[in-house]
Amino acid sequence: MIFWLARWQGIADARRDASQNSTLPVVALITPEEKFAVGRKLDDIFADPSLKGYRIIGDLGLFDDLRGRENTDTSNPKQPRVWRLLLERGGWIYLFRALPPNAKSDELPSVLAIQESDKGHIIIRSPEVSKTTSP
């Protein structure tokens, strides 16, 4: 009985942390572009990053779902896009896009694993989304 209660609580906690009511921090990650195939340029957020020199194995659709949606955007309350920090461990940073408020019970967020750079990176953590608007 205790096992099932712990399992149920674990699932409930995971669903909460994948939703808009997450206790995990909102994150902004700034990293050197030569180490990162996705993300927006700080000086030109409308330009897609160059994919020259990168290759893919696996589901191209997962990459296409991410490309162009790398920033947090809460302008549409029905489909907000909020990036959260899941974990930092062993030279890796794990980020995920929180589920929208109307997510189905079986919907799960994808996790983005980023290797820390030898040139450094900046991580900004916050308990909530910034109040400033971006272009």
C-alpha positions in Angstrom: 0.0 0.0 0.0 2.8 2.4 0.8 4.5 1.7 -2.5 1.3 2.6 -4.4 0.8 5.7 -2.4 4.5 6.8 -3.1 4.0 6.0 -6.8 0.8 8.0 -7.0 2.5 11.0 -5.1 5.5 10.8 -7.4 3.3 11.0 -10.5 1.3 13.9 -9.0 4.5 15.7 -8.2 5.9 15.1 -11.7 2.7 16.4 -13.3 2.8 19.5 -11.2 6.4 20.2 -12.0 5.7 19.8 -15.8 2.8 22.2 -15.7 2.4 26.0 -15.3 2.3 25.6 -11.5 5.8 24.1 -11.4 8.1 24.6 -8.4 11.1 24.3 -10.7 12.8 27.5 -11.8 12.1 29.3 -15.1 15.5 29.5 -16.9 17.4 31.6 -19.4 20.5 29.9 -20.8 23.1 31.9 -22.7 25.8 29.8 -24.3 28.4 30.2 -27.1 26.8 29.6 -30.4 29.4 27.2 -31.8 28.5 24.7 -29.2 24.7 24.9 -29.6 22.6 24.0 -32.7 19.4 25.6 -31.5 18.5 28.9 -29.8 18.1 32.4 -30.8 21.0 34.9 -31.3 20.9 37.6 -28.7 21.5 40.4 -31.2 19.0 39.0 -33.8 16.3 36.8 -32.2 14.5 36.5 -35.6 17.4 34.8 -37.4 17.4 31.0 -37.3 20.7 29.5 -36.2 22.9 28.0 -38.9 22.8 24.2 -39.0 26.0 24.0 -41.1 28.2 21.3 -39.6 25.5 19.5 -37.7 24.0 16.1 -38.5 21.0 14.2 -37.1 20.1 10.6 -36.3 16.6 10.0 -35.0 13.4 11.9 -35.1 13.8 15.1 -37.2 10.3 16.1 -36.0 11.5 16.5 -32.4 14.1 19.0 -33.7 11.5 20.8 -35.9 9.1 21.1 -32.9 11.9 22.9 -31.0 13.2 25.2 -33.7 11.6 28.6 -33.6 10.2 27.9 -30.1 13.4 28.3 -28.1 12.2 31.4 -26.2 9.7 31.7 -23.3 6.5 33.3 -24.6 3.5 33.9 -22.4 1.7 36.3 -24.8 -1.0 33.5 -25.5 -2.4 32.4 -22.1 -3.9 29.3 -23.7 -0.6 28.1 -25.1 2.2 29.7 -23.0 5.7 28.5 -23.6 7.9 28.4 -20.5 11.3 26.8 -20.3 12.3 25.4 -16.9 15.5 24.0 -15.4 15.1 20.3 -14.6 18.6 19.4 -13.5 22.3 20.4 -13.6 24.5 17.4 -13.2 27.8 15.9 -14.4 28.5 18.7 -17.0 25.0 18.6 -18.4 22.1 21.0 -18.1 18.6 19.5 -18.6 15.8 21.9 -19.7 12.2 21.2 -20.5 9.3 23.2 -21.9 6.4 23.2 -19.4 3.1 21.7 -20.5 0.3 24.1 -21.4 -2.7 24.5 -19.0 -4.9 22.3 -21.2 -2.4 19.4 -21.5 -3.9 15.9 -21.7 -3.1 13.7 -18.7 -0.9 11.4 -20.8 1.1 14.3 -22.4 4.7 14.5 -21.3 7.3 17.2 -22.0 10.4 16.6 -24.0 13.7 17.2 -22.2 16.6 19.1 -23.8 20.1 18.0 -22.6 22.9 20.6 -23.1 26.5 19.8 -22.5 28.2 22.6 -20.5 30.8 24.5 -22.6 34.4 25.0 -21.8 33.9 28.6 -22.9 31.3 29.1 -20.2 27.6 29.8 -20.2 25.1 31.9 -18.2 22.1 30.4 -16.5 19.5 32.8 -15.1 17.0 31.2 -12.7 13.7 32.6 -11.5 10.7 31.3 -9.7 8.4 32.9 -12.3 8.4 34.3 -15.8 9.8 37.8 -16.2 7.2 40.7 -16.4 9.1 42.4 -19.3 8.1 41.7 -22.9 10.5 40.7 -25.6 10.2 41.6 -29.3 
